[in-house]
Amino acid sequence: LYRVIEDGSTTQMRLAAIESLLPPRTVGPVFHLHEMHDEGFFIKTGTVRFHSPGRPDIDAKAGDLVTIPIRLPHRFSNPFDEETIFVNTITPGFFVRYFEHLEELIGEGKELTPEVNRAALMRFATVPLSQDQVEQLEEESRGSIRGAKNGELANGGANGVTTKGGAVPELDVAADGGKGVSEYGVPI
């Protein structure tokens, strides 16, 4: 359940914002990465769990702000017993059109199969990750992040998922100018 707060029309698509309600015990979206936009999540009520392959989960509570940079594989869920409400910011704001596109598909009577949703995500510069890709990311990240203390990761806040407790580093991509695939085999 969501409502669009800002559709980008007054910001020249520099920013869009959506308020979402995540019911209790909701698995959330598949692992994915965004090729062209950052996301911010301001938690209004409840707790949202953020997942990134090979990194500790982050439980963001009311008042926390989580930022997801471009190309950071992630997903979120609500495994808890209470609903949560968060405001999701998208910069630039074109990804808000994904939600409008899904509404159009539903209005046309289209069943939202995993294949239909994958095509819709990719239409808006978002790459859903296969289980094999997630496992590869987890395997390759083992041992690459060292020196973690008290829930904080070694880089202490550079370019990543940021909450009161620390940061998760940005996905390192191959030095190919943003074309082809990342070093993890993820299309970019």
TIRO-2110 file (N, C-alpha, C; in Angstrom, 1 decimal):
// TIRO-2110
0.8, -1.2, 0.0, N, 1, A
0.0, 0.0, 0.0, CA, 1, A
0.9, 1.2, 0.0, C, 1, A
0.6, 2.2, -0.9, N, 2, A
1.4, 3.4, -1.0, CA, 2, A
0.6, 4.5, -1.5, C, 2, A
1.1, 5.7, -1.3, N, 3, A
0.6, 6.9, -1.9, CA, 3, A
1.7, 7.8, -2.3, C, 3, A
1.6, 8.4, -3.5, N, 4, A
2.6, 9.3, -4.0, CA, 4, A
2.5, 10.6, -3.3, C, 4, A
3.6, 11.1, -2.7, N, 5, A
3.6, 12.4, -2.1, CA, 5, A
4.1, 13.4, -3.1, C, 5, A
5.1, 13.1, -3.8, N, 6, A
5.7, 14.0, -4.9, CA, 6, A
6.0, 13.1, -6.1, C, 6, A
5.4, 13.4, -7.2, N, 7, A
5.5, 12.5, -8.4, CA, 7, A
6.7, 13.0, -9.3, C, 7, A
7.4, 14.0, -8.9, N, 8, A
8.5, 14.6, -9.7, CA, 8, A
8.1, 15.7, -10.6, C, 8, A
6.8, 16.0, -10.7, N, 9, A
6.4, 17.0, -11.6, CA, 9, A
6.7, 18.4, -11.2, C, 9, A
6.9, 18.6, -9.9, N, 10, A
7.3, 20.0, -9.4, CA, 10, A
8.8, 20.1, -9.1, C, 10, A
9.5, 19.0, -9.4, N, 11, A
11.0, 19.0, -9.1, CA, 11, A
11.8, 18.8, -10.4, C, 11, A
11.1, 18.9, -11.5, N, 12, A
11.8, 18.5, -12.8, CA, 12, A
12.4, 17.1, -12.7, C, 12, A
11.7, 16.2, -12.0, N, 13, A
12.1, 14.8, -11.8, CA, 13, A
13.3, 14.6, -11.0, C, 13, A
13.8, 15.7, -10.3, N, 14, A
15.0, 15.5, -9.5, CA, 14, A
14.7, 14.7, -8.3, C, 14, A
13.4, 14.7, -7.8, N, 15, A
13.0, 14.0, -6.6, CA, 15, A
11.6, 13.5, -6.7, C, 15, A
11.4, 12.3, -6.2, N, 16, A
10.0, 11.8, -6.0, CA, 16, A
9.9, 11.3, -4.6, C, 16, A
8.7, 11.2, -4.1, N, 17, A
8.6, 10.7, -2.7, CA, 17, A
7.3, 9.9, -2.6, C, 17, A
7.4, 8.8, -2.0, N, 18, A
6.2, 7.9, -1.8, CA, 18, A
6.1, 7.5, -0.3, C, 18, A
4.9, 7.5, 0.2, N, 19, A
4.7, 7.0, 1.6, CA, 19, A
4.2, 5.5, 1.4, C, 19, A
4.8, 4.6, 2.1, N, 20, A
4.3, 3.2, 2.0, CA, 20, A
4.0, 2.6, 3.3, C, 20, A
3.1, 1.7, 3.3, N, 21, A
2.7, 0.9, 4.5, CA, 21, A
3.1, -0.5, 4.2, C, 21, A
3.9, -1.1, 5.1, N, 22, A
4.4, -2.4, 5.0, CA, 22, A
3.8, -3.3, 6.1, C, 22, A
2.8, -4.1, 5.8, N, 23, A
2.1, -4.9, 6.8, CA, 23, A
3.1, -5.8, 7.6, C, 23, A
2.7, -6.3, 8.8, N, 24, A
3.5, -7.2, 9.6, CA, 24, A
3.8, -8.5, 8.8, C, 24, A
5.0, -9.0, 9.0, N, 25, A
5.4, -10.3, 8.4, CA, 25, A
5.4, -10.3, 6.9, C, 25, A
5.8, -9.1, 6.3, N, 26, A
5.9, -9.0, 4.8, CA, 26, A
7.3, -9.2, 4.4, C, 26, A
7.4, -10.1, 3.4, N, 27, A
8.7, -10.5, 2.8, CA, 27, A
9.4, -9.3, 2.1, C, 27, A
8.6, -8.5, 1.4, N, 28, A
9.1, -7.4, 0.6, CA, 28, A
9.6, -7.8, -0.8, C, 28, A
10.2, -6.9, -1.5, N, 29, A
10.7, -7.1, -2.9, CA, 29, A
11.8, -8.1, -2.9, C, 29, A
12.1, -8.6, -4.1, N, 30, A
13.3, -9.4, -4.4, CA, 30, A
14.5, -8.5, -4.3, C, 30, A
15.7, -9.2, -4.1, N, 31, A
16.9, -8.4, -4.2, CA, 31, A
17.0, -7.8, -5.6, C, 31, A
17.4, -6.5, -5.6, N, 32, A
17.5, -5.8, -6.8, CA, 32, A
18.5, -4.6, -6.6, C, 32, A
18.9, -4.0, -7.7, N, 33, A
19.7, -2.8, -7.7, CA, 33, A
19.2, -1.8, -8.7, C, 33, A
19.4, -0.5, -8.4, N, 34, A
19.0, 0.5, -9.3, CA, 34, A
20.1, 1.1, -10.1, C, 34, A
20.0, 1.1, -11.4, N, 35, A
21.1, 1.6, -12.2, CA, 35, A
21.2, 3.1, -12.3, C, 35, A
20.1, 3.8, -12.0, N, 36, A
20.1, 5.3, -12.2, CA, 36, A
19.6, 6.1, -11.1, C, 36, A
19.2, 5.6, -10.0, N, 37, A
18.7, 6.4, -8.9, CA, 37, A
19.0, 5.9, -7.5, C, 37, A
19.2, 6.9, -6.6, N, 38, A
19.4, 6.6, -5.2, CA, 38, A
18.0, 6.5, -4.5, C, 38, A
18.0, 5.8, -3.4, N, 39, A
16.7, 5.8, -2.6, CA, 39, A
17.0, 6.2, -1.2, C, 39, A
16.1, 6.8, -0.6, N, 40, A
16.1, 7.1, 0.8, CA, 40, A
14.9, 6.5, 1.5, C, 40, A
15.0, 6.1, 2.7, N, 41, A
13.8, 5.5, 3.4, CA, 41, A
13.8, 6.2, 4.8, C, 41, A
12.8, 7.0, 5.1, N, 42, A
12.6, 7.6, 6.4, CA, 42, A
11.5, 6.8, 7.1, C, 42, A
11.9, 6.1, 8.2, N, 43, A
10.9, 5.3, 8.9, CA, 43, A
10.1, 6.1, 9.8, C, 43, A
8.8, 6.1, 9.6, N, 44, A
7.8, 6.9, 10.4, CA, 44, A
7.3, 6.1, 11.6, C, 44, A
6.9, 4.8, 11.4, N, 45, A
6.5, 4.0, 12.5, CA, 45, A
7.0, 2.6, 12.2, C, 45, A
7.1, 1.8, 13.3, N, 46, A
7.6, 0.4, 13.2, CA, 46, A
9.0, 0.3, 12.8, C, 46, A
9.4, -0.9, 12.3, N, 47, A
10.8, -1.2, 12.0, CA, 47, A
10.8, -1.9, 10.6, C, 47, A
11.8, -1.5, 9.8, N, 48, A
12.0, -2.1, 8.5, CA, 48, A
13.4, -2.8, 8.5, C, 48, A
13.5, -4.0, 8.1, N, 49, A
14.8, -4.7, 8.0, CA, 49, A
15.3, -4.5, 6.5, C, 49, A
16.5, -4.0, 6.4, N, 50, A
17.2, -3.9, 5.1, CA, 50, A
18.2, -5.0, 5.0, C, 50, A
18.3, -5.6, 3.8, N, 51, A
19.2, -6.7, 3.5, CA, 51, A
20.1, -6.3, 2.3, C, 51, A
21.3, -6.6, 2.4, N, 52, A
22.3, -6.5, 1.3, CA, 52, A
23.2, -7.7, 1.3, C, 52, A
23.3, -8.4, 0.2, N, 53, A
24.0, -9.7, 0.2, CA, 53, A
25.4, -9.5, 0.8, C, 53, A
25.7, -10.4, 1.7, N, 54, A
27.1, -10.5, 2.3, CA, 54, A
27.3, -9.5, 3.4, C, 54, A
26.3, -8.8, 3.8, N, 55, A
26.4, -7.7, 4.8, CA, 55, A
25.4, -8.0, 5.9, C, 55, A
25.6, -7.5, 7.1, N, 56, A
24.6, -7.7, 8.2, CA, 56, A
23.3, -7.0, 7.9, C, 56, A
22.2, -7.6, 8.3, N, 57, A
20.9, -6.9, 8.1, CA, 57, A
20.9, -5.6, 9.0, C, 57, A
20.2, -4.6, 8.6, N, 58, A
20.0, -3.4, 9.4, CA, 58, A
18.5, -3.2, 9.7, C, 58, A
18.2, -3.2, 11.0, N, 59, A
16.8, -2.9, 11.4, CA, 59, A
16.7, -1.4, 11.7, C, 59, A
16.0, -0.7, 10.8, N, 60, A
15.7, 0.7, 10.9, CA, 60, A
14.4, 1.0, 11.6, C, 60, A
14.5, 1.8, 12.7, N, 61, A
13.3, 2.0, 13.5, CA, 61, A
12.8, 3.5, 13.2, C, 61, A
11.6, 3.8, 13.8, N, 62, A
11.0, 5.1, 13.6, CA, 62, A
12.0, 6.2, 13.9, C, 62, A
12.2, 7.1, 12.9, N, 63, A
13.1, 8.2, 13.1, CA, 63, A
14.4, 8.0, 12.3, C, 63, A
14.7, 6.7, 11.9, N, 64, A
15.9, 6.4, 11.2, CA, 64, A
15.7, 6.8, 9.7, C, 64, A
16.9, 7.1, 9.1, N, 65, A
16.9, 7.4, 7.6, CA, 65, A
18.0, 6.4, 7.1, C, 65, A
17.5, 5.7, 6.1, N, 66, A
18.4, 4.7, 5.4, CA, 66, A
18.6, 5.2, 3.9, C, 66, A
19.8, 5.3, 3.5, N, 67, A
20.1, 5.7, 2.1, CA, 67, A
20.7, 4.5, 1.3, C, 67, A
20.2, 4.3, 0.1, N, 68, A
20.6, 3.2, -0.8, CA, 68, A
21.2, 3.9, -2.0, C, 68, A
22.5, 3.8, -2.2, N, 69, A
23.1, 4.4, -3.4, CA, 69, A
22.9, 3.6, -4.7, C, 69, A
23.1, 4.2, -5.8, N, 70, A
23.0, 3.5, -7.1, CA, 70, A
23.8, 2.2, -7.1, C, 70, A
23.3, 1.1, -7.6, N, 71, A
23.9, -0.1, -7.8, CA, 71, A
24.2, -0.9, -6.5, C, 71, A
23.7, -0.5, -5.4, N, 72, A
23.8, -1.3, -4.2, CA, 72, A
22.7, -2.4, -4.2, C, 72, A
23.0, -3.7, -4.3, N, 73, A
22.0, -4.7, -4.2, CA, 73, A
21.3, -4.7, -2.8, C, 73, A
20.0, -4.7, -2.8, N, 74, A
19.3, -4.6, -1.6, CA, 74, A
17.9, -5.2, -1.7, C, 74, A
17.3, -5.3, -0.6, N, 75, A
15.8, -5.5, -0.5, CA, 75, A
15.5, -5.2, 0.9, C, 75, A
14.2, -5.1, 1.2, N, 76, A
13.7, -4.8, 2.6, CA, 76, A
12.5, -5.6, 2.9, C, 76, A
12.3, -5.8, 4.2, N, 77, A
11.2, -6.6, 4.7, CA, 77, A
10.7, -6.1, 6.0, C, 77, A
9.5, -6.6, 6.4, N, 78, A
9.0, -6.3, 7.8, CA, 78, A
8.7, -7.7, 8.4, C, 78, A
9.7, -8.3, 9.0, N, 79, A
9.5, -9.6, 9.7, CA, 79, A
8.8, -9.5, 11.1, C, 79, A
8.4, -8.3, 11.5, N, 80, A
8.0, -8.0, 12.8, CA, 80, A
6.4, -8.1, 12.9, C, 80, A
5.9, -8.0, 14.1, N, 81, A
4.5, -8.1, 14.4, CA, 81, A
3.7, -6.8, 14.2, C, 81, A
4.3, -5.7, 14.0, N, 82, A
3.5, -4.5, 13.8, CA, 82, A
3.8, -3.9, 12.4, C, 82, A
2.8, -3.2, 11.8, N, 83, A
3.0, -2.6, 10.5, CA, 83, A
4.0, -1.5, 10.6, C, 83, A
4.6, -1.1, 9.5, N, 84, A
5.5, 0.0, 9.5, CA, 84, A
5.1, 1.0, 8.4, C, 84, A
5.4, 2.2, 8.6, N, 85, A
5.1, 3.2, 7.5, CA, 85, A
6.4, 4.0, 7.3, C, 85, A
6.8, 4.1, 6.0, N, 86, A
8.0, 4.8, 5.7, CA, 86, A
7.8, 5.7, 4.5, C, 86, A
8.6, 6.8, 4.4, N, 87, A
8.6, 7.6, 3.2, CA, 87, A
9.9, 7.3, 2.4, C, 87, A
9.6, 6.9, 1.2, N, 88, A
10.7, 6.5, 0.2, CA, 88, A
11.0, 7.7, -0.7, C, 88, A
12.2, 8.2, -0.7, N, 89, A
12.6, 9.2, -1.7, CA, 89, A
13.4, 8.6, -2.8, C, 89, A
13.2, 9.1, -4.0, N, 90, A
13.9, 8.6, -5.2, CA, 90, A
14.5, 9.8, -5.9, C, 90, A
15.8, 9.7, -6.1, N, 91, A
16.5, 10.8, -6.8, CA, 91, A
17.4, 10.2, -7.9, C, 91, A
17.3, 10.6, -9.2, N, 92, A
16.2, 11.4, -9.7, CA, 92, A
14.9, 10.6, -9.6, C, 92, A
13.8, 11.3, -9.8, N, 93, A
12.5, 10.8, -9.4, CA, 93, A
11.7, 9.9, -10.4, C, 93, A
12.3, 9.5, -11.5, N, 94, A
11.6, 8.8, -12.6, CA, 94, A
11.0, 7.4, -12.1, C, 94, A
11.6, 6.8, -11.1, N, 95, A
11.2, 5.4, -10.7, CA, 95, A
9.8, 5.4, -10.2, C, 95, A
9.2, 6.6, -9.8, N, 96, A
7.8, 6.6, -9.4, CA, 96, A
6.9, 6.1, -10.5, C, 96, A
7.4, 6.2, -11.7, N, 97, A
6.6, 5.7, -12.8, CA, 97, A
6.4, 4.2, -12.8, C, 97, A
7.3, 3.5, -12.2, N, 98, A
7.2, 2.0, -12.0, CA, 98, A
5.9, 1.7, -11.4, C, 98, A
5.5, 2.4, -10.3, N, 99, A
4.3, 2.1, -9.6, CA, 99, A
3.1, 2.4, -10.4, C, 99, A
3.1, 3.5, -11.2, N, 100, A
2.0, 3.8, -12.1, CA, 100, A
1.9, 2.8, -13.2, C, 100, A
3.0, 2.3, -13.7, N, 101, A
3.0, 1.2, -14.7, CA, 101, A
2.4, -0.1, -14.1, C, 101, A
2.7, -0.4, -12.9, N, 102, A
2.0, -1.6, -12.3, CA, 102, A
0.5, -1.4, -12.2, C, 102, A
0.1, -0.2, -11.8, N, 103, A
-1.3, 0.0, -11.7, CA, 103, A
-2.0, -0.1, -13.1, C, 103, A
-1.3, 0.4, -14.1, N, 104, A
-1.9, 0.2, -15.5, CA, 104, A
-2.0, -1.3, -15.9, C, 104, A
-1.0, -2.1, -15.6, N, 105, A
-1.0, -3.5, -15.9, CA, 105, A
-2.2, -4.2, -15.1, C, 105, A
-2.3, -3.8, -13.8, N, 106, A
-3.4, -4.4, -13.1, CA, 106, A
-4.8, -4.0, -13.6, C, 106, A
-4.9, -2.7, -14.0, N, 107, A
-6.1, -2.2, -14.6, CA, 107, A
-6.5, -2.9, -15.9, C, 107, A
-5.4, -3.4, -16.6, N, 108, A
-5.6, -4.1, -17.9, CA, 108, A
-5.9, -5.6, -17.6, C, 108, A
-5.9, -6.0, -16.4, N, 109, A
-6.2, -7.4, -16.0, CA, 109, A
-5.0, -8.3, -16.1, C, 109, A
-3.8, -7.7, -16.2, N, 110, A
-2.6, -8.5, -16.3, CA, 110, A
-2.2, -9.1, -15.0, C, 110, A
-1.9, -10.4, -15.0, N, 111, A
-1.4, -11.0, -13.7, CA, 111, A
0.0, -10.6, -13.5, C, 111, A
0.3, -10.2, -12.3, N, 112, A
1.7, -9.7, -12.0, CA, 112, A
2.6, -10.9, -11.6, C, 112, A
3.0, -11.7, -12.6, N, 113, A
3.8, -12.8, -12.4, CA, 113, A
5.3, -12.3, -12.2, C, 113, A
6.2, -13.1, -11.7, N, 114, A
7.5, -12.7, -11.5, CA, 114, A
8.2, -12.2, -12.8, C, 114, A
7.8, -12.8, -13.9, N, 115, A
8.3, -12.4, -15.2, CA, 115, A
7.8, -11.0, -15.6, C, 115, A
6.5, -10.7, -15.4, N, 116, A
5.9, -9.4, -15.7, CA, 116, A
6.6, -8.3, -14.8, C, 116, A
6.7, -8.7, -13.5, N, 117, A
7.3, -7.7, -12.6, CA, 117, A
8.8, -7.4, -12.9, C, 117, A
9.5, -8.5, -13.3, N, 118, A
10.9, -8.3, -13.7, CA, 118, A
11.0, -7.4, -14.9, C, 118, A
10.2, -7.6, -15.9, N, 119, A
10.1, -6.7, -17.1, CA, 119, A
9.8, -5.2, -16.7, C, 119, A
8.9, -5.1, -15.8, N, 120, A
8.5, -3.8, -15.3, CA, 120, A
9.6, -3.1, -14.6, C, 120, A
10.3, -3.8, -13.7, N, 121, A
11.5, -3.3, -13.0, CA, 121, A
12.6, -2.8, -14.0, C, 121, A
12.9, -3.7, -15.0, N, 122, A
13.9, -3.4, -15.9, CA, 122, A
13.6, -2.2, -16.8, C, 122, A
12.3, -2.0, -17.0, N, 123, A
11.9, -0.8, -17.8, CA, 123, A
12.2, 0.5, -17.1, C, 123, A
12.4, 0.4, -15.8, N, 124, A
12.7, 1.6, -15.0, CA, 124, A
14.1, 1.5, -14.4, C, 124, A
15.0, 1.0, -15.1, N, 125, A
16.5, 0.9, -14.7, CA, 125, A
16.7, 0.3, -13.4, C, 125, A
16.0, -0.8, -13.1, N, 126, A
16.1, -1.6, -11.9, CA, 126, A
16.4, -3.0, -12.3, C, 126, A
17.4, -3.6, -11.7, N, 127, A
17.8, -5.0, -12.1, CA, 127, A
17.5, -5.9, -10.9, C, 127, A
16.5, -6.8, -11.1, N, 128, A
16.2, -7.9, -10.1, CA, 128, A
17.3, -8.9, -10.2, C, 128, A
17.8, -9.3, -9.0, N, 129, A
18.9, -10.3, -9.0, CA, 129, A
18.4, -11.7, -8.8, C, 129, A
19.0, -12.6, -9.5, N, 130, A
18.7, -14.1, -9.4, CA, 130, A
19.3, -14.6, -8.1, C, 130, A
18.8, -15.7, -7.6, N, 131, A
19.4, -16.3, -6.4, CA, 131, A
20.9, -16.6, -6.6, C, 131, A
21.2, -17.1, -7.8, N, 132, A
22.7, -17.3, -8.1, CA, 132, A
23.5, -16.0, -7.9, C, 132, A
23.0, -14.9, -8.4, N, 133, A
23.7, -13.6, -8.3, CA, 133, A
23.8, -13.2, -6.8, C, 133, A
22.8, -13.4, -6.0, N, 134, A
22.8, -13.1, -4.6, CA, 134, A
23.8, -14.0, -3.9, C, 134, A
23.8, -15.3, -4.2, N, 135, A
24.8, -16.2, -3.6, CA, 135, A
26.2, -15.8, -4.0, C, 135, A
26.5, -15.4, -5.2, N, 136, A
27.8, -15.0, -5.7, CA, 136, A
28.2, -13.7, -4.9, C, 136, A
27.3, -12.8, -4.8, N, 137, A
27.7, -11.5, -4.0, CA, 137, A
28.0, -11.9, -2.6, C, 137, A
27.3, -12.8, -1.9, N, 138, A
27.5, -13.2, -0.6, CA, 138, A
28.9, -13.9, -0.5, C, 138, A
29.2, -14.8, -1.4, N, 139, A
30.4, -15.5, -1.4, CA, 139, A
31.6, -14.5, -1.5, C, 139, A
31.5, -13.6, -2.5, N, 140, A
32.6, -12.7, -2.8, CA, 140, A
32.8, -11.7, -1.7, C, 140, A
31.8, -11.4, -0.9, N, 141, A
32.0, -10.4, 0.1, CA, 141, A
32.5, -11.0, 1.4, C, 141, A
32.5, -12.3, 1.6, N, 142, A
33.0, -12.9, 2.8, CA, 142, A
34.5, -12.6, 2.8, C, 142, A
34.9, -12.0, 3.9, N, 143, A
36.3, -11.7, 4.1, CA, 143, A
36.7, -10.4, 3.5, C, 143, A
35.9, -9.8, 2.7, N, 144, A
36.3, -8.5, 2.1, CA, 144, A
36.0, -7.3, 3.0, C, 144, A
35.1, -7.5, 4.0, N, 145, A
34.8, -6.4, 4.9, CA, 145, A
35.3, -6.9, 6.3, C, 145, A
36.3, -6.2, 6.7, N, 146, A
37.0, -6.6, 8.0, CA, 146, A
37.0, -5.4, 8.9, C, 146, A
37.2, -5.8, 10.2, N, 147, A
37.3, -4.7, 11.2, CA, 147, A
36.0, -4.2, 11.7, C, 147, A
34.9, -5.0, 11.5, N, 148, A
33.6, -4.5, 12.0, CA, 148, A
33.6, -4.5, 13.5, C, 148, A
33.0, -3.5, 14.1, N, 149, A
32.8, -3.4, 15.5, CA, 149, A
31.4, -2.8, 15.8, C, 149, A
30.7, -3.4, 16.8, N, 150, A
29.5, -2.9, 17.3, CA, 150, A
28.5, -2.6, 16.2, C, 150, A
28.4, -3.5, 15.2, N, 151, A
27.4, -3.3, 14.1, CA, 151, A
27.8, -2.3, 13.0, C, 151, A
29.0, -1.7, 13.1, N, 152, A
29.5, -0.8, 12.1, CA, 152, A
30.4, -1.6, 11.2, C, 152, A
30.4, -1.3, 9.9, N, 153, A
31.3, -1.9, 9.0, CA, 153, A
32.6, -1.1, 8.9, C, 153, A
33.6, -1.7, 8.3, N, 154, A
35.0, -1.2, 8.4, CA, 154, A
35.1, 0.2, 7.8, C, 154, A
34.3, 0.6, 6.8, N, 155, A
34.5, 1.9, 6.2, CA, 155, A
33.8, 3.1, 6.9, C, 155, A
33.0, 2.8, 7.9, N, 156, A
32.4, 3.8, 8.8, CA, 156, A
31.6, 4.8, 8.1, C, 156, A
30.9, 4.6, 7.0, N, 157, A
29.9, 5.5, 6.5, CA, 157, A
30.1, 6.0, 5.1, C, 157, A
31.1, 5.5, 4.4, N, 158, A
31.3, 6.1, 3.0, CA, 158, A
30.3, 5.4, 2.0, C, 158, A
29.5, 6.3, 1.4, N, 159, A
28.7, 5.8, 0.2, CA, 159, A
27.9, 4.6, 0.4, C, 159, A
27.0, 4.6, 1.4, N, 160, A
26.2, 3.3, 1.5, CA, 160, A
25.0, 3.5, 2.3, C, 160, A
24.5, 2.4, 2.8, N, 161, A
23.3, 2.3, 3.6, CA, 161, A
23.7, 2.9, 5.0, C, 161, A
23.1, 4.0, 5.4, N, 162, A
23.5, 4.7, 6.6, CA, 162, A
22.3, 4.8, 7.5, C, 162, A
22.6, 4.4, 8.7, N, 163, A
21.6, 4.6, 9.8, CA, 163, A
22.4, 5.1, 11.0, C, 163, A
21.8, 5.2, 12.2, N, 164, A
22.5, 5.6, 13.4, CA, 164, A
23.6, 4.6, 13.7, C, 164, A
23.5, 3.4, 13.2, N, 165, A
24.5, 2.3, 13.6, CA, 165, A
25.7, 2.2, 12.7, C, 165, A
25.8, 2.8, 11.6, N, 166, A
26.9, 2.6, 10.7, CA, 166, A
26.6, 2.6, 9.3, C, 166, A
27.4, 2.1, 8.4, N, 167, A
27.2, 2.1, 7.0, CA, 167, A
27.6, 0.8, 6.3, C, 167, A
27.0, 0.6, 5.2, N, 168, A
27.4, -0.5, 4.3, CA, 168, A
28.0, 0.1, 3.1, C, 168, A
29.2, -0.4, 2.7, N, 169, A
29.8, 0.2, 1.5, CA, 169, A
29.1, 0.0, 0.2, C, 169, A
29.3, 0.9, -0.7, N, 170, A
28.7, 0.8, -2.0, CA, 170, A
29.3, -0.4, -2.8, C, 170, A
28.5, -1.0, -3.6, N, 171, A
28.9, -2.1, -4.5, CA, 171, A
30.1, -1.6, -5.4, C, 171, A
31.2, -2.3, -5.4, N, 172, A
32.3, -1.9, -6.3, CA, 172, A
31.9, -2.5, -7.7, C, 172, A
32.0, -1.6, -8.7, N, 173, A
31.7, -2.1, -10.0, CA, 173, A
33.0, -2.1, -10.8, C, 173, A
32.9, -2.9, -11.9, N, 174, A
34.1, -3.0, -12.8, CA, 174, A
34.4, -1.7, -13.4, C, 174, A
35.7, -1.5, -13.6, N, 175, A
36.2, -0.2, -14.2, CA, 175, A
36.0, -0.2, -15.7, C, 175, A
34.7, -0.3, -16.1, N, 176, A
34.4, -0.3, -17.5, CA, 176, A
33.6, 0.9, -17.9, C, 176, A
33.6, 1.9, -17.1, N, 177, A
32.8, 3.1, -17.4, CA, 177, A
31.3, 2.9, -17.3, C, 177, A
30.9, 2.0, -16.5, N, 178, A
29.4, 1.8, -16.3, CA, 178, A
28.7, 1.1, -17.4, C, 178, A
29.5, 0.3, -18.1, N, 179, A
28.8, -0.5, -19.2, CA, 179, A
29.1, -2.0, -19.0, C, 179, A
28.2, -2.8, -19.4, N, 180, A
28.5, -4.3, -19.3, CA, 180, A
28.0, -4.8, -18.0, C, 180, A
28.9, -5.5, -17.2, N, 181, A
28.5, -6.1, -16.0, CA, 181, A
29.4, -5.7, -14.9, C, 181, A
29.0, -5.8, -13.7, N, 182, A
29.8, -5.5, -12.5, CA, 182, A
30.8, -6.7, -12.3, C, 182, A
31.7, -6.5, -11.4, N, 183, A
32.6, -7.6, -11.1, CA, 183, A
31.9, -8.8, -10.5, C, 183, A
30.6, -8.6, -10.2, N, 184, A
29.8, -9.7, -9.6, CA, 184, A
28.9, -10.4, -10.7, C, 184, A
29.1, -9.9, -12.0, N, 185, A
28.3, -10.5, -13.0, CA, 185, A
26.9, -9.9, -13.1, C, 185, A
26.6, -8.8, -12.4, N, 186, A
25.3, -8.1, -12.5, CA, 186, A
25.3, -7.1, -13.6, C, 186, A
24.4, -7.1, -14.5, N, 187, A
24.3, -6.1, -15.6, CA, 187, A
24.2, -4.7, -15.0, C, 187, A
25.0, -3.8, -15.6, N, 188, A
25.0, -2.4, -15.2, CA, 188, A
24.9, -1.5, -16.4, C, 188, A
END
